[in-house]
Amino acid sequence: MLPLQGLKIVELGHYIAAPFCTRLLADLGAEVIKVEPPEGDPFRGWGSKKDGHSVWFSVHGRNKLSVTLDLKSAEGQRRVKALCARADAMVENFRPGYLERIGLGPAVLQAENPRLTIARISGYGQDGPYRDKPAFGAIGEAMGGLRHLTANPGQSEYPPPRCGVSISDDLAGMYAALALVSACWGRDRTPDGKGRILDLDLVSSVFSLMEGMLPEYGLTGAIRQPAGAAIPTAAPTNTYPCADGKWLCVAGNSDLIFRRLMTLIGREELSADPRMATNGGRCEHAAELDAAIAAWTKTLPAREAEALLEQAEVPCSRLYDMADCANDPHFRARGTVLPVQDPLLGEVLHPAPPFRLDGVTPAEMVRWTGRAAGADNDHVFHELLGEAR
Amino acid sequence: MLPLQGLKIVELGHYIAAPFCTRLLADLGAEVIKVEPPEGDPFRGWGSKKDGHSVWFSVHGRNKLSVTLDLKSAEGQRRVKALCARADAMVENFRPGYLERIGLGPAVLQAENPRLTIARISGYGQDGPYRDKPAFGAIGEAMGGLRHLTANPGQSEYPPPRCGVSISDDLAGMYAALALVSACWGRDRTPDGKGRILDLDLVSSVFSLMEGMLPEYGLTGAIRQPAGAAIPTAAPTNTYPCADGKWLCVAGNSDLIFRRLMTLIGREELSADPRMATNGGRCEHAAELDAAIAAWTKTLPAREAEALLEQAEVPCSRLYDMADCANDPHFRARGTVLPVQDPLLGEVLHPAPPFRLDGVTPAEMVRWTGRAAGADNDHVFHELLGEAR
């Protein structure tokens, strides 16, 4: 029923990137066995807890099996090898060289199972001069080019903010999942197909989103600069302050929408102004248009301004916080926000998997919530690996 | 040699989300036939140009074939059906309902080829109350919860900036690629495997990155607030101003690194201070630590401060702009920045595919650059579809 049913994955992951990769694969139906140290993935200590259980792990660990073992012990190594021997793929995000040092490198694992694909996620990649530097998500954002752009031009009092989420880990995890399933698809088309070794890194995962900036720099030397909440090539589109201190994102930059927007805010003379007849002209005078729109939004609470813009068919959205998302009728109707029973936490809300498949509801894709460390030791070691009890 | 060699994809895409999806698949070796209107994807009009050719399209269209046809003409519809009849999957990002209205909906295409997987990308998804609203990337960011977080707390003069890239389109495209390959893997494991219909949307693609915020809100009512460039649960880590007006991201929050950092900036008394002995204490007094670090960074240009921090083994990075990325020795050594010959533009720089595969160099994965609209009409219509000349 789920597309990856039958795909067997071993996760030697911790914190975010590798576990996010395997959660996506698990949501799509793969069997994911998460291998944790006896004290559990240190990620479980992050963020808010209920009865000692990590709340985020309810989502981050969902649809996976958890086993605990000591990677450096003989028994742990035997079990990792046995798990990889029956698997299609292994995903890891240790510092480059660590698995080789403890005797669980790709050569060892593929000697036992040549069909095993190995996806490796690290900060800077498995080679290159920075390979051994410690990796942090924020540094992936900074070095990949994103943080330079996430800024308001002309202000120097506040630093460019983080995205606010673990974006570089998430991107690397997503790319690892895509490369891994692709490698398995290719392998399964040839009878003696070999597993591949995949090398993902946070920096180039972020860098992959830099649009046409690299070839533009190469051809002309132009360096893209931050544009705040505006888009330099489309106007008016920006984020505007409201009477209640909230912000409203408005995209009023097509000719027709622009006219409706000016009528709504009582500034028809601007839509009649020949300087504003084209997007090009409006971009030149964007500051004037932004001031006119902000003068209007400042008189209204965000929800009221949003409702009036929607009536006038001007695309807009206030900046949703988690309460807005959780209670939005569209999120609820689509099952994007799912009430789920978690045996450790009680009823919790889960974000649905970000892909909807015909014939499966989002609720059916959340088969179980993140389990305690080692919850599946018995099942995995005895039933799946056939160890004597 | 590439994992998706033999996978056949038709792209009925425009602008960013669907074409980004298919570019990732093409980088992995799939045959991607991009279907454009006779005047070309309007995306080709975006951004800087050389000799009339879009610079970004050199990357965005790479490794794909381009054909032009009129989706509403009888000949165009026959060709789309013929392309889908021989394909594994089709990817589209029209407004929901459009393909059905012109007679090319999933039912029509799967009637001719039941094994065809169809990945549909839209702003809000194929159902739900907002399905018919116009979709904009910035609104996906706003409604998915990201823009609320990308902000400096306590300042109200400037709006929360955009990420600066098409993040919501990119994320939806990445998820579409993953779901599509997964659907093909599942289909190919059963002899009479059917193609699936996949429904991806910008809003829930962004929302999928919201960590544990949804279950936390559901359990406690807590609403995550923006934290600027800091991380509320780790200190000191922030982005600091330098003498040359540039910013430097520093992650000095482990006990050992913190001590080295305080020594470097001549503030040993702070590392000896019992209030600062643990991460918890440092988080409480983060403002004091940030002020001490900033007082030091402000005396040095970013590159000099970075070099001193690196010598002291404190993780850091200045905020790379495109010149920094393009000229960085690690990016060059890893092939993350690739010089490529483009027949339309001359030598250009391409970002490598974000996944490295054993046995293939990044340069080998860029098989050709984005071509002119319709450049492959002859090859595709006559050789692949077998039309008489």
Interface residues (C-beta under 8 A of the other chain):
Chain A: L2 P3 L4 Q5 G6 L7 L24 L28 G29 W46 G47 S48 K50 S54 V55 W56 F57 S58 V59 H60 Y124 G125 Q126 D127 G128 P129 Y130 K133 P134 F136 A138 I139 E141 A142 M143 G144 G145 L146 R147 H148 L149 T150 A151 N152 Q155 S156 E157 Y158 P159 P160 P161 R162 C163 G164 V165 S166 I167 D170 L171 M174 Y175 A176 A177 L178 A179 V181 S182 A183 C184 W185 G186 R187 D188 R189 R196 I197 L198 D199 L200 D201 V203 S204 S205 F207 S208 L209 M210 E211 G212 M213 L214 P215 E216 Y217 G218 L219 T220 G221 A222 I223 R224 Q225 P226 A227 G228 A229 A230 I231 T233 T237 N238 T239 Y240 P241 G245 W247 C249 A251 P315 C316 S317 R318 L319 Y320 D321 M322 A323 D324 C325 A326 D328 P329 H330 F331 A333 R334 T336 V337 P339 L345 G346 E347 V348 L349 H350 P351 A352 P353 P354 F355 R356 L357 D358 G359
Chain B: L2 P3 L4 Q5 G6 L7 L24 L28 G29 W46 G47 S48 K50 S54 V55 W56 F57 S58 V59 H60 Y124 G125 Q126 D127 G128 P129 Y130 K133 P134 A135 F136 A138 I139 E141 A142 M143 G144 G145 L146 R147 H148 L149 T150 A151 N152 Q155 S156 E157 Y158 P159 P160 P161 R162 C163 G164 V165 S166 I167 D170 L171 M174 Y175 A176 A177 L178 A179 V181 S182 A183 C184 W185 G186 R187 D188 R189 R196 I197 L198 D199 L200 D201 V203 S204 S205 F207 S208 L209 M210 E211 G212 M213 L214 P215 E216 Y217 G218 L219 T220 G221 A222 I223 R224 Q225 P226 A227 G228 A229 A230 I231 T233 T237 N238 T239 Y240 P241 G245 W247 C249 A251 P315 C316 S317 R318 L319 Y320 D321 M322 A323 D324 C325 A326 D328 P329 H330 F331 A333 R334 T336 V337 P339 L345 G346 E347 V348 L349 H350 P351 A352 P353 P354 F355 R356 L357 D358 G359
